[in-house]
Amino acid sequence: MVSTLFDFDGVLVDSEPVHLAAFNDVLAARGIAIGEREYAERYLSLDDAGVFRAVLGRTGAATDIDEITALVAAKSPRFLARFEDAFRPFPGAAQLVARRAARGPVGIVSGALEREIALALGKLGLQGAVSFVVSAESTRASKPDPAPYLLAMSELRRRGHDAAGAVVVEDSLGGIASAKRAGLRCIAVAHTYARDELARAGADAVVETLAAMSDDLLDGAPAGGLAQASFPGKAP
């Protein structure tokens, strides 16, 4: 029985553009705007607090924890309002999570806020399929730090499951780094970055779509015969 740990934004739901718009809503009062390329290259793996710290730090602005907390609080309702109107799961997301839940425990490990994840799981009808959530509020550090996945492993062990044998599903370079630094196998889906970038970041295999993410691949079957996935160092 293999436990499956899913990232959220960019893996199950196409929400990164919504996050970017909400960040820019809040930053507009400071005369700051984050471009799409800058967001993808610098901030996409971070939680909200990490994004605000990084963006303001690059402008030379001094920040303290209270200011960052206020910015995160200001962004959340803007994100949720946009998300309600622009909710778009990736094709096959609900089916994949439900299928994996039938084979073992499923966790969500994300830099999103817990209420954002809960909203999406409700819309997808997956509340009963997900055993636990590690959200931005749960950890001392966000991806690419291994802390989120280390916490997920602790939760799996607490529930009596094999944590070291879990598999991670990610879409970002920082997410892959977080999973690998925690010692976990990671399968990447090319929703956000190109296949070669994901492979260079250390993904154990890369697929183009969630539909190509077979149970054999997630359970760690040998690469032979898994034609839809590419493996670093192997021909796709």
Biotite code that builds the C-alpha atoms (Angstrom):
import biotite.structure as struc

atoms = struc.array([
    struc.Atom([0.000, 0.000, 0.000], chain_id="A", res_id=1, res_name="MET", atom_name="CA", element="C"),
    struc.Atom([1.604, 3.245, -1.195], chain_id="A", res_id=2, res_name="VAL", atom_name="CA", element="C"),
    struc.Atom([0.653, 6.572, 0.370], chain_id="A", res_id=3, res_name="SER", atom_name="CA", element="C"),
    struc.Atom([0.234, 9.442, -2.084], chain_id="A", res_id=4, res_name="THR", atom_name="CA", element="C"),
    struc.Atom([1.063, 13.064, -1.251], chain_id="A", res_id=5, res_name="LEU", atom_name="CA", element="C"),
    struc.Atom([-0.354, 15.595, -3.690], chain_id="A", res_id=6, res_name="PHE", atom_name="CA", element="C"),
    struc.Atom([0.682, 19.182, -4.101], chain_id="A", res_id=7, res_name="ASP", atom_name="CA", element="C"),
    struc.Atom([-2.394, 21.328, -4.664], chain_id="A", res_id=8, res_name="PHE", atom_name="CA", element="C"),
    struc.Atom([-1.982, 24.491, -6.765], chain_id="A", res_id=9, res_name="ASP", atom_name="CA", element="C"),
    struc.Atom([-0.785, 23.578, -10.243], chain_id="A", res_id=10, res_name="GLY", atom_name="CA", element="C"),
    struc.Atom([-1.335, 19.845, -9.714], chain_id="A", res_id=11, res_name="VAL", atom_name="CA", element="C"),
    struc.Atom([-5.024, 19.402, -8.908], chain_id="A", res_id=12, res_name="LEU", atom_name="CA", element="C"),
    struc.Atom([-6.353, 22.879, -9.687], chain_id="A", res_id=13, res_name="VAL", atom_name="CA", element="C"),
    struc.Atom([-5.231, 25.501, -12.198], chain_id="A", res_id=14, res_name="ASP", atom_name="CA", element="C"),
    struc.Atom([-5.043, 28.194, -9.530], chain_id="A", res_id=15, res_name="SER", atom_name="CA", element="C"),
    struc.Atom([-1.597, 29.762, -9.913], chain_id="A", res_id=16, res_name="GLU", atom_name="CA", element="C"),
    struc.Atom([-2.942, 32.555, -12.184], chain_id="A", res_id=17, res_name="PRO", atom_name="CA", element="C"),
    struc.Atom([-5.549, 33.294, -9.517], chain_id="A", res_id=18, res_name="VAL", atom_name="CA", element="C"),
    struc.Atom([-2.880, 33.503, -6.827], chain_id="A", res_id=19, res_name="HIS", atom_name="CA", element="C"),
    struc.Atom([-0.821, 35.861, -8.983], chain_id="A", res_id=20, res_name="LEU", atom_name="CA", element="C"),
    struc.Atom([-3.817, 38.136, -9.551], chain_id="A", res_id=21, res_name="ALA", atom_name="CA", element="C"),
    struc.Atom([-4.567, 38.209, -5.815], chain_id="A", res_id=22, res_name="ALA", atom_name="CA", element="C"),
    struc.Atom([-0.944, 39.028, -4.956], chain_id="A", res_id=23, res_name="PHE", atom_name="CA", element="C"),
    struc.Atom([-1.061, 41.890, -7.425], chain_id="A", res_id=24, res_name="ASN", atom_name="CA", element="C"),
    struc.Atom([-4.376, 43.097, -5.964], chain_id="A", res_id=25, res_name="ASP", atom_name="CA", element="C"),
    struc.Atom([-2.658, 43.554, -2.597], chain_id="A", res_id=26, res_name="VAL", atom_name="CA", element="C"),
    struc.Atom([0.664, 44.855, -3.902], chain_id="A", res_id=27, res_name="LEU", atom_name="CA", element="C"),
    struc.Atom([-0.946, 47.470, -6.157], chain_id="A", res_id=28, res_name="ALA", atom_name="CA", element="C"),
    struc.Atom([-1.250, 49.869, -3.197], chain_id="A", res_id=29, res_name="ALA", atom_name="CA", element="C"),
    struc.Atom([2.556, 49.786, -2.966], chain_id="A", res_id=30, res_name="ARG", atom_name="CA", element="C"),
    struc.Atom([3.052, 50.339, -6.669], chain_id="A", res_id=31, res_name="GLY", atom_name="CA", element="C"),
    struc.Atom([4.379, 46.808, -7.146], chain_id="A", res_id=32, res_name="ILE", atom_name="CA", element="C"),
    struc.Atom([3.299, 44.260, -9.757], chain_id="A", res_id=33, res_name="ALA", atom_name="CA", element="C"),
    struc.Atom([4.586, 40.719, -10.226], chain_id="A", res_id=34, res_name="ILE", atom_name="CA", element="C"),
    struc.Atom([4.859, 39.570, -13.835], chain_id="A", res_id=35, res_name="GLY", atom_name="CA", element="C"),
    struc.Atom([3.915, 36.042, -14.920], chain_id="A", res_id=36, res_name="GLU", atom_name="CA", element="C"),
    struc.Atom([7.476, 35.041, -15.751], chain_id="A", res_id=37, res_name="ARG", atom_name="CA", element="C"),
    struc.Atom([8.858, 36.504, -12.522], chain_id="A", res_id=38, res_name="GLU", atom_name="CA", element="C"),
    struc.Atom([6.203, 34.654, -10.535], chain_id="A", res_id=39, res_name="TYR", atom_name="CA", element="C"),
    struc.Atom([6.989, 31.321, -12.208], chain_id="A", res_id=40, res_name="ALA", atom_name="CA", element="C"),
    struc.Atom([10.744, 31.727, -11.860], chain_id="A", res_id=41, res_name="GLU", atom_name="CA", element="C"),
    struc.Atom([10.962, 33.149, -8.345], chain_id="A", res_id=42, res_name="ARG", atom_name="CA", element="C"),
    struc.Atom([7.843, 32.737, -6.249], chain_id="A", res_id=43, res_name="TYR", atom_name="CA", element="C"),
    struc.Atom([5.598, 29.915, -7.413], chain_id="A", res_id=44, res_name="LEU", atom_name="CA", element="C"),
    struc.Atom([6.769, 27.327, -4.847], chain_id="A", res_id=45, res_name="SER", atom_name="CA", element="C"),
    struc.Atom([6.552, 29.680, -1.864], chain_id="A", res_id=46, res_name="LEU", atom_name="CA", element="C"),
    struc.Atom([3.657, 30.130, 0.518], chain_id="A", res_id=47, res_name="ASP", atom_name="CA", element="C"),
    struc.Atom([1.947, 33.537, 0.726], chain_id="A", res_id=48, res_name="ASP", atom_name="CA", element="C"),
    struc.Atom([4.202, 34.844, 3.480], chain_id="A", res_id=49, res_name="ALA", atom_name="CA", element="C"),
    struc.Atom([7.271, 33.729, 1.557], chain_id="A", res_id=50, res_name="GLY", atom_name="CA", element="C"),
    struc.Atom([6.104, 35.513, -1.592], chain_id="A", res_id=51, res_name="VAL", atom_name="CA", element="C"),
    struc.Atom([5.458, 38.783, 0.197], chain_id="A", res_id=52, res_name="PHE", atom_name="CA", element="C"),
    struc.Atom([8.811, 38.618, 2.004], chain_id="A", res_id=53, res_name="ARG", atom_name="CA", element="C"),
    struc.Atom([10.665, 37.879, -1.224], chain_id="A", res_id=54, res_name="ALA", atom_name="CA", element="C"),
    struc.Atom([8.896, 40.525, -3.320], chain_id="A", res_id=55, res_name="VAL", atom_name="CA", element="C"),
    struc.Atom([9.253, 43.287, -0.751], chain_id="A", res_id=56, res_name="LEU", atom_name="CA", element="C"),
    struc.Atom([12.815, 42.232, -0.019], chain_id="A", res_id=57, res_name="GLY", atom_name="CA", element="C"),
    struc.Atom([13.725, 42.666, -3.679], chain_id="A", res_id=58, res_name="ARG", atom_name="CA", element="C"),
    struc.Atom([12.443, 46.239, -3.556], chain_id="A", res_id=59, res_name="THR", atom_name="CA", element="C"),
    struc.Atom([14.521, 46.974, -0.467], chain_id="A", res_id=60, res_name="GLY", atom_name="CA", element="C"),
    struc.Atom([11.448, 47.484, 1.697], chain_id="A", res_id=61, res_name="ALA", atom_name="CA", element="C"),
    struc.Atom([11.831, 46.611, 5.368], chain_id="A", res_id=62, res_name="ALA", atom_name="CA", element="C"),
    struc.Atom([9.174, 44.215, 6.635], chain_id="A", res_id=63, res_name="THR", atom_name="CA", element="C"),
    struc.Atom([8.320, 42.637, 9.967], chain_id="A", res_id=64, res_name="ASP", atom_name="CA", element="C"),
    struc.Atom([6.199, 39.641, 10.848], chain_id="A", res_id=65, res_name="ILE", atom_name="CA", element="C"),
    struc.Atom([3.123, 41.747, 11.641], chain_id="A", res_id=66, res_name="ASP", atom_name="CA", element="C"),
    struc.Atom([3.247, 43.427, 8.239], chain_id="A", res_id=67, res_name="GLU", atom_name="CA", element="C"),
    struc.Atom([3.646, 40.116, 6.421], chain_id="A", res_id=68, res_name="ILE", atom_name="CA", element="C"),
    struc.Atom([0.769, 38.627, 8.421], chain_id="A", res_id=69, res_name="THR", atom_name="CA", element="C"),
    struc.Atom([-1.428, 41.580, 7.444], chain_id="A", res_id=70, res_name="ALA", atom_name="CA", element="C"),
    struc.Atom([-0.567, 41.188, 3.767], chain_id="A", res_id=71, res_name="LEU", atom_name="CA", element="C"),
    struc.Atom([-1.371, 37.464, 3.857], chain_id="A", res_id=72, res_name="VAL", atom_name="CA", element="C"),
    struc.Atom([-4.691, 38.231, 5.547], chain_id="A", res_id=73, res_name="ALA", atom_name="CA", element="C"),
    struc.Atom([-5.485, 40.855, 2.909], chain_id="A", res_id=74, res_name="ALA", atom_name="CA", element="C"),
    struc.Atom([-4.721, 38.487, 0.036], chain_id="A", res_id=75, res_name="LYS", atom_name="CA", element="C"),
    struc.Atom([-6.862, 35.580, 1.227], chain_id="A", res_id=76, res_name="SER", atom_name="CA", element="C"),
    struc.Atom([-10.343, 37.078, 0.609], chain_id="A", res_id=77, res_name="PRO", atom_name="CA", element="C"),
    struc.Atom([-9.204, 38.417, -2.754], chain_id="A", res_id=78, res_name="ARG", atom_name="CA", element="C"),
    struc.Atom([-7.987, 34.969, -3.761], chain_id="A", res_id=79, res_name="PHE", atom_name="CA", element="C"),
    struc.Atom([-11.142, 33.232, -2.552], chain_id="A", res_id=80, res_name="LEU", atom_name="CA", element="C"),
    struc.Atom([-13.419, 35.683, -4.383], chain_id="A", res_id=81, res_name="ALA", atom_name="CA", element="C"),
    struc.Atom([-11.507, 35.166, -7.623], chain_id="A", res_id=82, res_name="ARG", atom_name="CA", element="C"),
    struc.Atom([-11.234, 31.419, -7.053], chain_id="A", res_id=83, res_name="PHE", atom_name="CA", element="C"),
    struc.Atom([-14.995, 31.008, -6.718], chain_id="A", res_id=84, res_name="GLU", atom_name="CA", element="C"),
    struc.Atom([-15.426, 32.462, -10.204], chain_id="A", res_id=85, res_name="ASP", atom_name="CA", element="C"),
    struc.Atom([-12.340, 30.949, -11.819], chain_id="A", res_id=86, res_name="ALA", atom_name="CA", element="C"),
    struc.Atom([-12.281, 27.463, -10.265], chain_id="A", res_id=87, res_name="PHE", atom_name="CA", element="C"),
    struc.Atom([-10.786, 25.078, -12.779], chain_id="A", res_id=88, res_name="ARG", atom_name="CA", element="C"),
    struc.Atom([-9.544, 21.625, -11.800], chain_id="A", res_id=89, res_name="PRO", atom_name="CA", element="C"),
    struc.Atom([-7.122, 19.918, -14.106], chain_id="A", res_id=90, res_name="PHE", atom_name="CA", element="C"),
    struc.Atom([-8.732, 17.119, -16.133], chain_id="A", res_id=91, res_name="PRO", atom_name="CA", element="C"),
    struc.Atom([-8.702, 13.857, -14.235], chain_id="A", res_id=92, res_name="GLY", atom_name="CA", element="C"),
    struc.Atom([-7.758, 15.424, -10.876], chain_id="A", res_id=93, res_name="ALA", atom_name="CA", element="C"),
    struc.Atom([-10.759, 14.201, -8.895], chain_id="A", res_id=94, res_name="ALA", atom_name="CA", element="C"),
    struc.Atom([-10.613, 10.749, -10.446], chain_id="A", res_id=95, res_name="GLN", atom_name="CA", element="C"),
    struc.Atom([-6.892, 10.373, -9.711], chain_id="A", res_id=96, res_name="LEU", atom_name="CA", element="C"),
    struc.Atom([-7.201, 11.388, -6.052], chain_id="A", res_id=97, res_name="VAL", atom_name="CA", element="C"),
    struc.Atom([-10.179, 9.080, -5.537], chain_id="A", res_id=98, res_name="ALA", atom_name="CA", element="C"),
    struc.Atom([-8.361, 6.210, -7.231], chain_id="A", res_id=99, res_name="ARG", atom_name="CA", element="C"),
    struc.Atom([-5.263, 6.681, -5.090], chain_id="A", res_id=100, res_name="ARG", atom_name="CA", element="C"),
    struc.Atom([-7.354, 6.908, -1.930], chain_id="A", res_id=101, res_name="ALA", atom_name="CA", element="C"),
    struc.Atom([-8.699, 3.443, -2.719], chain_id="A", res_id=102, res_name="ALA", atom_name="CA", element="C"),
    struc.Atom([-5.117, 2.150, -2.719], chain_id="A", res_id=103, res_name="ARG", atom_name="CA", element="C"),
    struc.Atom([-3.774, 3.914, 0.373], chain_id="A", res_id=104, res_name="GLY", atom_name="CA", element="C"),
    struc.Atom([-3.852, 7.151, 2.367], chain_id="A", res_id=105, res_name="PRO", atom_name="CA", element="C"),
    struc.Atom([-3.821, 10.447, 0.460], chain_id="A", res_id=106, res_name="VAL", atom_name="CA", element="C"),
    struc.Atom([-2.448, 13.700, 1.837], chain_id="A", res_id=107, res_name="GLY", atom_name="CA", element="C"),
    struc.Atom([-2.383, 17.222, 0.433], chain_id="A", res_id=108, res_name="ILE", atom_name="CA", element="C"),
    struc.Atom([0.929, 19.040, 1.001], chain_id="A", res_id=109, res_name="VAL", atom_name="CA", element="C"),
    struc.Atom([0.693, 22.636, -0.132], chain_id="A", res_id=110, res_name="SER", atom_name="CA", element="C"),
    struc.Atom([1.716, 26.217, 0.477], chain_id="A", res_id=111, res_name="GLY", atom_name="CA", element="C"),
    struc.Atom([-1.925, 27.235, 0.104], chain_id="A", res_id=112, res_name="ALA", atom_name="CA", element="C"),
    struc.Atom([-4.022, 28.213, 3.093], chain_id="A", res_id=113, res_name="LEU", atom_name="CA", element="C"),
    struc.Atom([-6.173, 25.468, 4.610], chain_id="A", res_id=114, res_name="GLU", atom_name="CA", element="C"),
    struc.Atom([-9.480, 27.204, 3.794], chain_id="A", res_id=115, res_name="ARG", atom_name="CA", element="C"),
    struc.Atom([-8.425, 27.521, 0.136], chain_id="A", res_id=116, res_name="GLU", atom_name="CA", element="C"),
    struc.Atom([-7.694, 23.807, -0.039], chain_id="A", res_id=117, res_name="ILE", atom_name="CA", element="C"),
    struc.Atom([-10.948, 22.963, 1.758], chain_id="A", res_id=118, res_name="ALA", atom_name="CA", element="C"),
    struc.Atom([-12.929, 25.031, -0.751], chain_id="A", res_id=119, res_name="LEU", atom_name="CA", element="C"),
    struc.Atom([-11.426, 23.147, -3.687], chain_id="A", res_id=120, res_name="ALA", atom_name="CA", element="C"),
    struc.Atom([-11.801, 19.714, -2.106], chain_id="A", res_id=121, res_name="LEU", atom_name="CA", element="C"),
    struc.Atom([-15.453, 20.497, -1.484], chain_id="A", res_id=122, res_name="GLY", atom_name="CA", element="C"),
    struc.Atom([-15.995, 21.541, -5.089], chain_id="A", res_id=123, res_name="LYS", atom_name="CA", element="C"),
    struc.Atom([-14.238, 18.377, -6.258], chain_id="A", res_id=124, res_name="LEU", atom_name="CA", element="C"),
    struc.Atom([-16.191, 16.147, -3.861], chain_id="A", res_id=125, res_name="GLY", atom_name="CA", element="C"),
    struc.Atom([-12.975, 14.832, -2.341], chain_id="A", res_id=126, res_name="LEU", atom_name="CA", element="C"),
    struc.Atom([-13.335, 15.646, 1.367], chain_id="A", res_id=127, res_name="GLN", atom_name="CA", element="C"),
    struc.Atom([-13.694, 11.972, 2.243], chain_id="A", res_id=128, res_name="GLY", atom_name="CA", element="C"),
    struc.Atom([-10.838, 10.873, -0.014], chain_id="A", res_id=129, res_name="ALA", atom_name="CA", element="C"),
    struc.Atom([-8.132, 13.005, 1.623], chain_id="A", res_id=130, res_name="VAL", atom_name="CA", element="C"),
    struc.Atom([-6.830, 11.732, 4.961], chain_id="A", res_id=131, res_name="SER", atom_name="CA", element="C"),
    struc.Atom([-4.997, 14.906, 6.003], chain_id="A", res_id=132, res_name="PHE", atom_name="CA", element="C"),
    struc.Atom([-3.804, 18.303, 4.786], chain_id="A", res_id=133, res_name="VAL", atom_name="CA", element="C"),
    struc.Atom([-0.465, 20.009, 5.380], chain_id="A", res_id=134, res_name="VAL", atom_name="CA", element="C"),
    struc.Atom([-1.151, 23.655, 4.566], chain_id="A", res_id=135, res_name="SER", atom_name="CA", element="C"),
    struc.Atom([0.776, 26.924, 4.808], chain_id="A", res_id=136, res_name="ALA", atom_name="CA", element="C"),
    struc.Atom([-0.322, 27.306, 8.426], chain_id="A", res_id=137, res_name="GLU", atom_name="CA", element="C"),
    struc.Atom([1.113, 23.898, 9.357], chain_id="A", res_id=138, res_name="SER", atom_name="CA", element="C"),
    struc.Atom([4.861, 24.336, 8.885], chain_id="A", res_id=139, res_name="THR", atom_name="CA", element="C"),
    struc.Atom([7.719, 26.596, 9.916], chain_id="A", res_id=140, res_name="ARG", atom_name="CA", element="C"),
    struc.Atom([9.000, 26.880, 6.327], chain_id="A", res_id=141, res_name="ALA", atom_name="CA", element="C"),
    struc.Atom([7.563, 26.508, 2.831], chain_id="A", res_id=142, res_name="SER", atom_name="CA", element="C"),
    struc.Atom([8.834, 24.609, -0.176], chain_id="A", res_id=143, res_name="LYS", atom_name="CA", element="C"),
    struc.Atom([11.606, 24.217, -1.364], chain_id="A", res_id=144, res_name="PRO", atom_name="CA", element="C"),
    struc.Atom([12.400, 23.548, 2.298], chain_id="A", res_id=145, res_name="ASP", atom_name="CA", element="C"),
    struc.Atom([11.643, 19.878, 3.108], chain_id="A", res_id=146, res_name="PRO", atom_name="CA", element="C"),
    struc.Atom([9.574, 20.848, 6.178], chain_id="A", res_id=147, res_name="ALA", atom_name="CA", element="C"),
    struc.Atom([6.122, 20.351, 4.569], chain_id="A", res_id=148, res_name="PRO", atom_name="CA", element="C"),
    struc.Atom([6.916, 16.829, 3.372], chain_id="A", res_id=149, res_name="TYR", atom_name="CA", element="C"),
    struc.Atom([8.709, 15.916, 6.595], chain_id="A", res_id=150, res_name="LEU", atom_name="CA", element="C"),
    struc.Atom([5.556, 16.912, 8.474], chain_id="A", res_id=151, res_name="LEU", atom_name="CA", element="C"),
    struc.Atom([3.455, 14.803, 6.089], chain_id="A", res_id=152, res_name="ALA", atom_name="CA", element="C"),
    struc.Atom([5.756, 11.843, 6.735], chain_id="A", res_id=153, res_name="MET", atom_name="CA", element="C"),
    struc.Atom([5.319, 12.317, 10.488], chain_id="A", res_id=154, res_name="SER", atom_name="CA", element="C"),
    struc.Atom([1.560, 12.293, 10.009], chain_id="A", res_id=155, res_name="GLU", atom_name="CA", element="C"),
    struc.Atom([1.720, 9.086, 7.973], chain_id="A", res_id=156, res_name="LEU", atom_name="CA", element="C"),
    struc.Atom([3.814, 7.400, 10.661], chain_id="A", res_id=157, res_name="ARG", atom_name="CA", element="C"),
    struc.Atom([1.397, 8.607, 13.344], chain_id="A", res_id=158, res_name="ARG", atom_name="CA", element="C"),
    struc.Atom([-1.377, 6.864, 11.420], chain_id="A", res_id=159, res_name="ARG", atom_name="CA", element="C"),
    struc.Atom([0.648, 3.654, 11.150], chain_id="A", res_id=160, res_name="GLY", atom_name="CA", element="C"),
    struc.Atom([1.649, 3.940, 7.476], chain_id="A", res_id=161, res_name="HIS", atom_name="CA", element="C"),
    struc.Atom([4.973, 3.574, 5.676], chain_id="A", res_id=162, res_name="ASP", atom_name="CA", element="C"),
    struc.Atom([6.186, 7.168, 5.323], chain_id="A", res_id=163, res_name="ALA", atom_name="CA", element="C"),
    struc.Atom([9.444, 6.446, 3.502], chain_id="A", res_id=164, res_name="ALA", atom_name="CA", element="C"),
    struc.Atom([7.576, 4.585, 0.756], chain_id="A", res_id=165, res_name="GLY", atom_name="CA", element="C"),
    struc.Atom([5.174, 7.434, -0.013], chain_id="A", res_id=166, res_name="ALA", atom_name="CA", element="C"),
    struc.Atom([5.085, 9.005, -3.465], chain_id="A", res_id=167, res_name="VAL", atom_name="CA", element="C"),
    struc.Atom([4.753, 12.739, -4.142], chain_id="A", res_id=168, res_name="VAL", atom_name="CA", element="C"),
    struc.Atom([2.946, 14.363, -7.092], chain_id="A", res_id=169, res_name="VAL", atom_name="CA", element="C"),
    struc.Atom([4.325, 17.822, -7.874], chain_id="A", res_id=170, res_name="GLU", atom_name="CA", element="C"),
    struc.Atom([4.364, 20.396, -10.655], chain_id="A", res_id=171, res_name="ASP", atom_name="CA", element="C"),
    struc.Atom([6.999, 22.904, -9.525], chain_id="A", res_id=172, res_name="SER", atom_name="CA", element="C"),
    struc.Atom([10.769, 22.965, -9.244], chain_id="A", res_id=173, res_name="LEU", atom_name="CA", element="C"),
    struc.Atom([10.633, 24.006, -5.606], chain_id="A", res_id=174, res_name="GLY", atom_name="CA", element="C"),
    struc.Atom([8.089, 21.322, -4.831], chain_id="A", res_id=175, res_name="GLY", atom_name="CA", element="C"),
    struc.Atom([10.327, 18.649, -6.337], chain_id="A", res_id=176, res_name="ILE", atom_name="CA", element="C"),
    struc.Atom([13.280, 19.971, -4.319], chain_id="A", res_id=177, res_name="ALA", atom_name="CA", element="C"),
    struc.Atom([11.193, 19.832, -1.134], chain_id="A", res_id=178, res_name="SER", atom_name="CA", element="C"),
    struc.Atom([10.114, 16.243, -1.768], chain_id="A", res_id=179, res_name="ALA", atom_name="CA", element="C"),
    struc.Atom([13.573, 14.998, -2.698], chain_id="A", res_id=180, res_name="LYS", atom_name="CA", element="C"),
    struc.Atom([15.200, 16.718, 0.287], chain_id="A", res_id=181, res_name="ARG", atom_name="CA", element="C"),
    struc.Atom([12.687, 14.847, 2.459], chain_id="A", res_id=182, res_name="ALA", atom_name="CA", element="C"),
    struc.Atom([13.868, 11.596, 0.856], chain_id="A", res_id=183, res_name="GLY", atom_name="CA", element="C"),
    struc.Atom([10.678, 10.900, -1.097], chain_id="A", res_id=184, res_name="LEU", atom_name="CA", element="C"),
    struc.Atom([10.045, 9.634, -4.603], chain_id="A", res_id=185, res_name="ARG", atom_name="CA", element="C"),
    struc.Atom([8.472, 12.367, -6.752], chain_id="A", res_id=186, res_name="CYS", atom_name="CA", element="C"),
    struc.Atom([6.477, 12.152, -9.980], chain_id="A", res_id=187, res_name="ILE", atom_name="CA", element="C"),
    struc.Atom([6.019, 15.498, -11.744], chain_id="A", res_id=188, res_name="ALA", atom_name="CA", element="C"),
    struc.Atom([3.251, 16.619, -14.067], chain_id="A", res_id=189, res_name="VAL", atom_name="CA", element="C"),
    struc.Atom([4.154, 19.195, -16.727], chain_id="A", res_id=190, res_name="ALA", atom_name="CA", element="C"),
    struc.Atom([1.306, 21.609, -16.013], chain_id="A", res_id=191, res_name="HIS", atom_name="CA", element="C"),
    struc.Atom([3.571, 24.511, -15.080], chain_id="A", res_id=192, res_name="THR", atom_name="CA", element="C"),
    struc.Atom([7.132, 23.776, -16.249], chain_id="A", res_id=193, res_name="TYR", atom_name="CA", element="C"),
    struc.Atom([8.577, 21.921, -19.225], chain_id="A", res_id=194, res_name="ALA", atom_name="CA", element="C"),
    struc.Atom([9.432, 18.247, -18.897], chain_id="A", res_id=195, res_name="ARG", atom_name="CA", element="C"),
    struc.Atom([13.184, 18.805, -19.141], chain_id="A", res_id=196, res_name="ASP", atom_name="CA", element="C"),
    struc.Atom([13.099, 21.432, -16.361], chain_id="A", res_id=197, res_name="GLU", atom_name="CA", element="C"),
    struc.Atom([11.208, 19.055, -14.090], chain_id="A", res_id=198, res_name="LEU", atom_name="CA", element="C"),
    struc.Atom([13.630, 16.243, -14.847], chain_id="A", res_id=199, res_name="ALA", atom_name="CA", element="C"),
    struc.Atom([16.638, 18.455, -14.142], chain_id="A", res_id=200, res_name="ARG", atom_name="CA", element="C"),
    struc.Atom([15.052, 19.464, -10.835], chain_id="A", res_id=201, res_name="ALA", atom_name="CA", element="C"),
    struc.Atom([15.203, 15.825, -9.758], chain_id="A", res_id=202, res_name="GLY", atom_name="CA", element="C"),
    struc.Atom([11.787, 14.343, -10.538], chain_id="A", res_id=203, res_name="ALA", atom_name="CA", element="C"),
    struc.Atom([11.929, 10.552, -10.682], chain_id="A", res_id=204, res_name="ASP", atom_name="CA", element="C"),
    struc.Atom([9.542, 10.601, -13.658], chain_id="A", res_id=205, res_name="ALA", atom_name="CA", element="C"),
    struc.Atom([7.609, 13.234, -15.585], chain_id="A", res_id=206, res_name="VAL", atom_name="CA", element="C"),
    struc.Atom([4.217, 12.987, -17.287], chain_id="A", res_id=207, res_name="VAL", atom_name="CA", element="C"),
    struc.Atom([2.388, 15.509, -19.446], chain_id="A", res_id=208, res_name="GLU", atom_name="CA", element="C"),
    struc.Atom([-1.044, 15.101, -17.855], chain_id="A", res_id=209, res_name="THR", atom_name="CA", element="C"),
    struc.Atom([-2.698, 13.582, -14.809], chain_id="A", res_id=210, res_name="LEU", atom_name="CA", element="C"),
    struc.Atom([-4.347, 11.053, -17.116], chain_id="A", res_id=211, res_name="ALA", atom_name="CA", element="C"),
    struc.Atom([-0.869, 9.674, -17.853], chain_id="A", res_id=212, res_name="ALA", atom_name="CA", element="C"),
    struc.Atom([-0.181, 9.101, -14.151], chain_id="A", res_id=213, res_name="MET", atom_name="CA", element="C"),
    struc.Atom([-0.849, 5.398, -13.852], chain_id="A", res_id=214, res_name="SER", atom_name="CA", element="C"),
    struc.Atom([-0.982, 3.440, -10.615], chain_id="A", res_id=215, res_name="ASP", atom_name="CA", element="C"),
    struc.Atom([1.993, 1.373, -11.792], chain_id="A", res_id=216, res_name="ASP", atom_name="CA", element="C"),
    struc.Atom([4.043, 4.543, -12.133], chain_id="A", res_id=217, res_name="LEU", atom_name="CA", element="C"),
    struc.Atom([2.949, 5.945, -8.778], chain_id="A", res_id=218, res_name="LEU", atom_name="CA", element="C"),
    struc.Atom([3.462, 2.622, -7.019], chain_id="A", res_id=219, res_name="ASP", atom_name="CA", element="C"),
    struc.Atom([7.043, 2.424, -8.301], chain_id="A", res_id=220, res_name="GLY", atom_name="CA", element="C"),
    struc.Atom([6.831, -0.134, -11.094], chain_id="A", res_id=221, res_name="ALA", atom_name="CA", element="C"),
    struc.Atom([9.981, -0.488, -13.236], chain_id="A", res_id=222, res_name="PRO", atom_name="CA", element="C"),
    struc.Atom([10.273, 2.052, -16.058], chain_id="A", res_id=223, res_name="ALA", atom_name="CA", element="C"),
    struc.Atom([9.929, -0.528, -18.804], chain_id="A", res_id=224, res_name="GLY", atom_name="CA", element="C"),
    struc.Atom([6.563, -0.365, -20.498], chain_id="A", res_id=225, res_name="GLY", atom_name="CA", element="C"),
    struc.Atom([5.540, 2.980, -18.995], chain_id="A", res_id=226, res_name="LEU", atom_name="CA", element="C"),
    struc.Atom([5.583, 4.703, -22.350], chain_id="A", res_id=227, res_name="ALA", atom_name="CA", element="C"),
    struc.Atom([3.714, 7.843, -21.337], chain_id="A", res_id=228, res_name="GLN", atom_name="CA", element="C"),
    struc.Atom([6.234, 8.844, -18.691], chain_id="A", res_id=229, res_name="ALA", atom_name="CA", element="C"),
    struc.Atom([9.778, 10.069, -19.168], chain_id="A", res_id=230, res_name="SER", atom_name="CA", element="C"),
    struc.Atom([12.486, 9.157, -16.692], chain_id="A", res_id=231, res_name="PHE", atom_name="CA", element="C"),
    struc.Atom([15.661, 11.187, -16.126], chain_id="A", res_id=232, res_name="PRO", atom_name="CA", element="C"),
    struc.Atom([18.506, 9.471, -17.928], chain_id="A", res_id=233, res_name="GLY", atom_name="CA", element="C"),
    struc.Atom([16.133, 7.303, -19.969], chain_id="A", res_id=234, res_name="LYS", atom_name="CA", element="C"),
    struc.Atom([14.547, 7.827, -23.332], chain_id="A", res_id=235, res_name="ALA", atom_name="CA", element="C"),
    struc.Atom([10.902, 8.977, -23.009], chain_id="A", res_id=236, res_name="PRO", atom_name="CA", element="C"),
])
